[in-house]
Structures are given as structure tokens and as C-alpha cells.
Amino acid sequence: MANHDIRLAVRKGTVHALVGENGAGKSTLMKILYGMQKPDEGTITVDGEQVAFGSPADAIARGIGMVHQHFMLADQLTVLENIVLGSEKLHGIGGAARRAILDLSDRYGLGVRPDAYIEDLGVADRQRVEILKVLYRGATTLILDEPTAVLVPQEVDALFDNLRELKSEGLSVIFISHKLGEVLSVADDITVIRRGTTVGTAVPAETTPRQLAELMVGSELPTPETAESTVTDRPMVQVENLKLLAEGDSGRALLDDISFTIHEGEVLGIAGVEGNGQTELIDALIGLKHADSGAIRMAGEDITAHPTRKRREDGIGYIPEDRHRHGLLLESPLWENRILGHVTERPNAGGKVGFWLDLKSAQADTRRIVEEYDVRTPGIDVTAASLSGGNQQKLIVGREMSHKPRFLIAAHPTRGVDVGAQAQIWDQIREARREGLAVLLISADLDELIGLSDTLRVIYRGQFVADADPATITPEELGSAMTGAASGHLEHVESGDGSEEDDIR
């Protein structure tokens, strides 16, 4: 049973945090409150009146809006078209709608461009569009599912300022997050659920992250600290003068003269605000896009022209930034998702050349991953869509780590997972690193980025503009560098023409 005996009371004009482990029932509860799923029993009361929602339209009509952890946007449409879709009667689809969107965007500091296409936006910008879409529909209660997952500290502070402004105007916010420090800083009230049941409430001013973690999972909040260095002098990945141009007439450089080396046993962390070339760098490394110039070598072999499958077979593991778009087949069972990306490799493939599927071995290994990575599921035959976001992430991490990659591209590896699963994933990366794994780590969790990396580089507009020492830099300093401010713990790097970048604009 996903939810049973849930009790949640949200006061008007407050931020109410909802926390719990992956699979605790948070998403199910929010789907019920947003009319996406009907409860079997119990009551929902809004403004003193008992209601029954048959669809999201019913919830929207009562002033409830939801920003999902995985966005509900049409990639081929513009920002304006996505926002007005289904709400044309409010302001039409022309000038009045544009003015309303820009007014809301300016009011809450969202920086949304109405004519931009969703497919051209990074994850952070997509999230801002979702928030604006909810506000555009006149929501008075906002459900925000992991809203800070892709934000740097300064952006988190700005979001929290916006939430306080919403509170002052009498709006209510249900805030779902695994970042307990943020929960304690922004929430007025906290409800903790475990295994589908409310297990307690907390007053932020009287609660520590450790106490909150113990309510959730019975363990102390972990800290990602790197132990002794395992970096060797053996290069595993070498990228030289990589350049990737935008498609079409603009010819804008999405990646411009990118060069780096990752040695065996080394974690290279890339810090940057979403949309500054991280996605394009990942695509070029995994083979989803081919660079216009430059070279990629792995263990001394030039793989620049290799297709994605060949790169995977050569030992590249891949944890994608968007698990729904690039990591899972949502309507397929878990054992099929375990095979995804590794069809020709054991234990999934049988025979001497791996031409056919070894179904029994693949299913047995899926069960092993489910147990080893604590994927909360009734079985391996359920679809990936039936799992919570955190459990989906654990399945992907387990799949990629199971093939003992030589080089791991890890984009937001702990996004959406609870504190216990986060610690487990950190341990898996550390253990593989000790065994010689080379890792490219991209994360919006700056504590994670600093704690796991041996080397840190800052990317801005497709170029590396600064290096940072993980041993000395703070999350605040790193966040400032990502948004353009200088720091005493940053070393500026030279641009492609040899001139020094003395300012990160």
C-alpha cells in the first residue's frame, strides 16, 4: 500500500516541507492532492470545504498547482506555448498572454524568455518554466517536488526569497526535498512520512538535520568526504581542444576549446550553472553528438569517431542528467531497463559473441541490483514508471556500476535520492575510484561536487574559465564563481587564444 493513514495539515501562508525516504509515498500523496490519482479512503479539505478531485483540472480549479520532479513540457513548443496550453481562456495566446508571462517572470525573478523553445533549454530553465506555468494559472497552493535540485546556492537563496514573498501574499507551498539543510531553512512546518505513513512532525527551529534524518531513515546525515588520494599518473581520458557548434545558421560554439585529462582513480568535477555546456560535453563524450573539431582519447585510443555503442563496450558508464529522457524506458519492466545500454555485454548477452539475450541471467542480475542498491519495488516485472524518482535513480546507478566501467560519466548521480541512498552511491563511487575508475562528475549539489572531486573546473558559456581546489573552496565561493563572481580560491585558466580570463562574466 503506497499510502495509509496519512495526515497532513498545511497552514495558509506557510511553506510546509514533506520529507521521507525514496518510496515512502510522497509522490503518491502529491498525485492524490493534484487529482492525478484517487484515494481509496480518507478525506481532503481545502479552505474548510471537503473536496474530491477527479482530475488535475479539478485541483487547479481549487487553486492547487504542481511542479513535478520530472517536467511536463512539450519540447517542440515555445515557453509561451507551453504556459498557455490548456489555459488559453485566461489571456489568449498573443500579446496579453506574453505580457502576463513577462510580468510574472519579472516579479519572481525567473528570467524566462517566452519565445525560447523548450528543447533548447537546460534543466534549470525548464524548471523555471514549470513554476511560471503554475503561477500563470493562479495557484494559491504550490506543490514543489525537489525544486532546488539543479540550483546553485545563490539561486536557491533567490528561490527561497520568492517563496517568502509568496507566503506574504497568503499563498501556501508544499516543499518536497531530500536536502535537509534547505528544508530546515525555508520551512515553517515539516511532516515526515515513512513507508506510506505519517511518522512525525517537526518544528524547524527546534530540529537538527541529524534528528530529521533519523526520523526518515534512522541514520545520521552523511557528509561526502574524500579519503586518501587515489589519483594515479596513468591517463584514462584525454580531451584535446574539443569544439562543438550549434546546429543551424548561428554557428555559435556550444563547446569552445575544451581540454582536460582524467587519470585512473581520479574524479574531475565540473561546476557550472545549467546551460553552460555541461550537457553538450556529456553528449560529445558518450557519442550522442560528434564534435566539430578536437579529439577524445580513452586509454590512449582515439575514440572521437566511435559510435555510442562502441564507447559503451569499451568501458564508458553513463548516469544521465535526465533519467526519464536518456536513462530509462518508463513503460518497460525493470529487467529490460537493466539491459538498456548494455545489450551486447554479459550477463545480458549470451554466446561467444553476445548476439542474443540471456534472459535468465539478465533477470537474476536485476534482482541482485534491486537488493544491493535497495530499490524499493514489488518485483522486477513492474515498469520503471511505477518506481519513485529516487528508486529509478538507484536502478540506473546499479546498472552502470555493475559493468565495472573504466570511465564513468556521472551527471547528477544522487539527484532525487534520500540521504541513505545518497551515502550508498557516494560509497560506490569511492570504492570504484580506489580500483582505478576515472570519473567525470557533474552535479548541482555543490557539497557533493566538492566532497567527491579530486579536481574542480568551472565551465561558463562552453569554456573552462577557472580551476578550484576542493580542499579549500566553499560551496558559496564555488557558487559565486559559477555565476560570475571572483574568488580567492579560484585559479583562472587561459582561453583558447592564450589570453587570460581575468573575469568570469
Solvent accessible surface area in square Angstrom, and as a share of the most:
residue,aa,sasa,rsa
1,M,188,0.84
2,A,56,0.43
3,N,28,0.14
4,H,78,0.35
5,D,98,0.51
6,I,42,0.21
7,R,138,0.50
8,L,49,0.24
9,A,83,0.65
10,V,50,0.29
11,R,135,0.49
12,K,163,0.69
13,G,19,0.18
14,T,9,0.05
15,V,0,0.00
16,H,8,0.04
17,A,0,0.00
18,L,0,0.00
19,V,0,0.00
20,G,0,0.00
21,E,20,0.09
22,N,3,0.02
23,G,40,0.38
24,A,2,0.02
25,G,10,0.09
26,K,17,0.07
27,S,43,0.28
28,T,25,0.15
29,L,14,0.07
30,M,1,0.00
31,K,76,0.32
32,I,20,0.10
33,L,25,0.13
34,Y,27,0.10
35,G,4,0.04
36,M,79,0.35
37,Q,81,0.36
38,K,142,0.60
39,P,58,0.36
40,D,153,0.79
41,E,154,0.69
42,G,65,0.62
43,T,100,0.58
44,I,28,0.14
45,T,82,0.47
46,V,22,0.13
47,D,133,0.69
48,G,74,0.71
49,E,97,0.43
50,Q,124,0.55
51,V,21,0.12
52,A,96,0.75
53,F,17,0.07
54,G,44,0.42
55,S,40,0.26
56,P,47,0.29
57,A,66,0.51
58,D,59,0.30
59,A,0,0.00
60,I,56,0.29
61,A,84,0.65
62,R,80,0.29
63,G,10,0.10
64,I,13,0.07
65,G,4,0.04
66,M,11,0.05
67,V,3,0.02
68,H,24,0.11
69,Q,40,0.18
70,H,42,0.19
71,F,55,0.23
72,M,107,0.48
73,L,31,0.16
74,A,37,0.28
75,D,29,0.15
76,Q,130,0.58
77,L,57,0.28
78,T,17,0.10
79,V,1,0.00
80,L,13,0.07
81,E,71,0.32
82,N,8,0.04
83,I,0,0.00
84,V,6,0.03
85,L,99,0.49
86,G,68,0.65
87,S,9,0.06
88,E,72,0.32
89,K,188,0.80
90,L,78,0.39
91,H,82,0.36
92,G,32,0.31
93,I,120,0.61
94,G,38,0.37
95,G,40,0.38
96,A,45,0.35
97,A,0,0.00
98,R,85,0.31
99,R,153,0.56
100,A,19,0.14
101,I,0,0.00
102,L,67,0.33
103,D,92,0.48
104,L,32,0.16
105,S,2,0.01
106,D,112,0.58
107,R,136,0.50
108,Y,11,0.04
109,G,65,0.63
110,L,13,0.06
111,G,64,0.62
112,V,15,0.09
113,R,145,0.53
114,P,13,0.08
115,D,89,0.46
116,A,12,0.09
117,Y,102,0.39
118,I,0,0.00
119,E,92,0.41
120,D,109,0.56
121,L,19,0.09
122,G,19,0.18
123,V,21,0.12
124,A,2,0.02
125,D,49,0.25
126,R,18,0.07
127,Q,7,0.03
128,R,43,0.16
129,V,2,0.01
130,E,3,0.01
131,I,13,0.07
132,L,0,0.00
133,K,30,0.13
134,V,8,0.05
135,L,18,0.09
136,Y,13,0.05
137,R,52,0.19
138,G,48,0.46
139,A,10,0.08
140,T,73,0.43
141,T,31,0.18
142,L,1,0.01
143,I,1,0.01
144,L,1,0.01
145,D,14,0.07
146,E,11,0.05
147,P,1,0.00
148,T,2,0.01
149,A,17,0.13
150,V,7,0.04
151,L,12,0.06
152,V,3,0.02
153,P,34,0.21
154,Q,62,0.28
155,E,33,0.15
156,V,12,0.07
157,D,86,0.45
158,A,52,0.40
159,L,13,0.07
160,F,8,0.04
161,D,84,0.43
162,N,29,0.15
163,L,2,0.01
164,R,107,0.39
165,E,80,0.36
166,L,6,0.03
167,K,49,0.21
168,S,86,0.56
169,E,72,0.32
170,G,25,0.24
171,L,27,0.13
172,S,9,0.06
173,V,0,0.00
174,I,6,0.03
175,F,0,0.00
176,I,3,0.01
177,S,0,0.00
178,H,20,0.09
179,K,52,0.22
180,L,3,0.02
181,G,44,0.42
182,E,30,0.14
183,V,0,0.00
184,L,30,0.15
185,S,69,0.45
186,V,8,0.05
187,A,10,0.08
188,D,46,0.24
189,D,33,0.17
190,I,1,0.01
191,T,3,0.02
192,V,0,0.00
193,I,0,0.00
194,R,84,0.31
195,R,148,0.54
196,G,0,0.00
197,T,28,0.16
198,T,11,0.06
199,V,56,0.32
200,G,20,0.19
201,T,104,0.60
202,A,13,0.10
203,V,80,0.46
204,P,17,0.11
205,A,100,0.78
206,E,138,0.62
207,T,22,0.13
208,T,66,0.39
209,P,49,0.31
210,R,133,0.48
211,Q,91,0.40
212,L,0,0.00
213,A,0,0.00
214,E,72,0.32
215,L,56,0.28
216,M,0,0.00
217,V,38,0.22
218,G,57,0.55
219,S,50,0.32
220,E,103,0.46
221,L,56,0.28
222,P,36,0.23
223,T,90,0.53
224,P,12,0.07
225,E,120,0.54
226,T,47,0.27
227,A,60,0.47
228,E,110,0.50
229,S,83,0.54
230,T,27,0.16
231,V,59,0.34
232,T,38,0.22
233,D,122,0.63
234,R,126,0.46
235,P,59,0.37
236,M,11,0.05
237,V,1,0.01
238,Q,53,0.24
239,V,2,0.01
240,E,70,0.31
241,N,87,0.44
242,L,0,0.00
243,K,71,0.30
244,L,10,0.05
245,L,67,0.33
246,A,20,0.15
247,E,169,0.76
248,G,67,0.65
249,D,156,0.81
250,S,86,0.56
251,G,37,0.36
252,R,152,0.55
253,A,28,0.22
254,L,31,0.15
255,L,0,0.00
256,D,40,0.21
257,D,50,0.26
258,I,0,0.00
259,S,44,0.28
260,F,14,0.06
261,T,53,0.31
262,I,0,0.00
263,H,50,0.22
264,E,38,0.17
265,G,0,0.00
266,E,12,0.05
267,V,1,0.00
268,L,3,0.02
269,G,0,0.00
270,I,1,0.00
271,A,0,0.00
272,G,12,0.12
273,V,27,0.15
274,E,26,0.12
275,G,62,0.60
276,N,21,0.11
277,G,3,0.03
278,Q,11,0.05
279,T,49,0.29
280,E,34,0.15
281,L,0,0.00
282,I,6,0.03
283,D,15,0.08
284,A,1,0.01
285,L,1,0.01
286,I,1,0.00
287,G,8,0.08
288,L,88,0.44
289,K,78,0.33
290,H,102,0.46
291,A,24,0.19
292,D,86,0.44
293,S,56,0.36
294,G,33,0.32
295,A,18,0.14
296,I,4,0.02
297,R,71,0.26
298,M,4,0.02
299,A,53,0.41
300,G,58,0.56
301,E,84,0.38
302,D,73,0.38
303,I,4,0.02
304,T,33,0.19
305,A,89,0.69
306,H,35,0.16
307,P,81,0.51
308,T,41,0.24
309,R,143,0.52
310,K,76,0.32
311,R,2,0.01
312,R,21,0.08
313,E,79,0.35
314,D,29,0.15
315,G,15,0.15
316,I,2,0.01
317,G,1,0.01
318,Y,21,0.08
319,I,1,0.01
320,P,3,0.02
321,E,28,0.12
322,D,33,0.17
323,R,8,0.03
324,H,50,0.22
325,R,119,0.44
326,H,88,0.39
327,G,0,0.00
328,L,10,0.05
329,L,87,0.43
330,L,51,0.25
331,E,139,0.62
332,S,21,0.13
333,P,27,0.17
334,L,0,0.00
335,W,38,0.13
336,E,61,0.27
337,N,0,0.00
338,R,0,0.00
339,I,14,0.07
340,L,52,0.26
341,G,34,0.33
342,H,5,0.02
343,V,77,0.44
344,T,45,0.26
345,E,36,0.16
346,R,158,0.57
347,P,43,0.27
348,N,0,0.00
349,A,2,0.01
350,G,6,0.05
351,G,25,0.24
352,K,207,0.88
353,V,97,0.56
354,G,11,0.11
355,F,166,0.69
356,W,159,0.56
357,L,81,0.40
358,D,46,0.24
359,L,76,0.38
360,K,169,0.72
361,S,39,0.25
362,A,0,0.00
363,Q,36,0.16
364,A,56,0.43
365,D,20,0.11
366,T,0,0.00
367,R,133,0.49
368,R,90,0.33
369,I,0,0.00
370,V,26,0.15
371,E,146,0.66
372,E,80,0.36
373,Y,4,0.02
374,D,63,0.33
375,V,6,0.03
376,R,59,0.22
377,T,31,0.18
378,P,126,0.79
379,G,28,0.27
380,I,13,0.07
381,D,103,0.53
382,V,40,0.23
383,T,46,0.27
384,A,0,0.00
385,A,44,0.34
386,S,76,0.49
387,L,14,0.07
388,S,29,0.19
389,G,12,0.11
390,G,2,0.02
391,N,1,0.01
392,Q,5,0.02
393,Q,4,0.02
394,K,4,0.02
395,L,0,0.00
396,I,1,0.00
397,V,1,0.00
398,G,0,0.00
399,R,6,0.02
400,E,1,0.00
401,M,16,0.07
402,S,30,0.20
403,H,34,0.15
404,K,156,0.66
405,P,17,0.11
406,R,96,0.35
407,F,3,0.01
408,L,0,0.00
409,I,0,0.00
410,A,1,0.00
411,A,0,0.00
412,H,10,0.05
413,P,0,0.00
414,T,8,0.05
415,R,36,0.13
416,G,6,0.06
417,V,3,0.02
418,D,7,0.04
419,V,3,0.01
420,G,33,0.32
421,A,7,0.05
422,Q,28,0.12
423,A,26,0.20
424,Q,50,0.22
425,I,1,0.01
426,W,8,0.03
427,D,80,0.41
428,Q,44,0.20
429,I,3,0.02
430,R,31,0.11
431,E,77,0.35
432,A,18,0.14
433,R,5,0.02
434,R,112,0.41
435,E,121,0.54
436,G,18,0.18
437,L,7,0.03
438,A,0,0.00
439,V,0,0.00
440,L,0,0.00
441,L,1,0.00
442,I,8,0.04
443,S,8,0.05
444,A,10,0.08
445,D,30,0.15
446,L,7,0.03
447,D,82,0.42
448,E,1,0.01
449,L,0,0.00
450,I,25,0.13
451,G,13,0.12
452,L,3,0.02
453,S,5,0.03
454,D,37,0.19
455,T,49,0.28
456,L,0,0.00
457,R,42,0.15
458,V,1,0.00
459,I,0,0.00
460,Y,40,0.15
461,R,174,0.63
462,G,0,0.00
463,Q,42,0.19
464,F,16,0.07
465,V,4,0.03
466,A,0,0.00
467,D,38,0.19
468,A,9,0.07
469,D,68,0.35
470,P,22,0.14
471,A,93,0.72
472,T,67,0.39
473,I,8,0.04
474,T,56,0.33
475,P,36,0.23
476,E,107,0.48
477,E,48,0.21
478,L,0,0.00
479,G,0,0.00
480,S,27,0.17
481,A,0,0.00
482,M,3,0.01
483,T,66,0.38
484,G,21,0.20
485,A,50,0.38
486,A,82,0.63
487,S,21,0.13
488,G,83,0.80
489,H,82,0.36
490,L,19,0.09
491,E,121,0.54
492,H,46,0.21
493,V,20,0.12
494,E,121,0.54
495,S,19,0.12
496,G,49,0.47
497,D,121,0.62
498,G,46,0.45
499,S,62,0.40
500,E,113,0.51
501,E,26,0.12
502,D,116,0.60
503,D,60,0.31
504,I,6,0.03
505,R,165,0.60
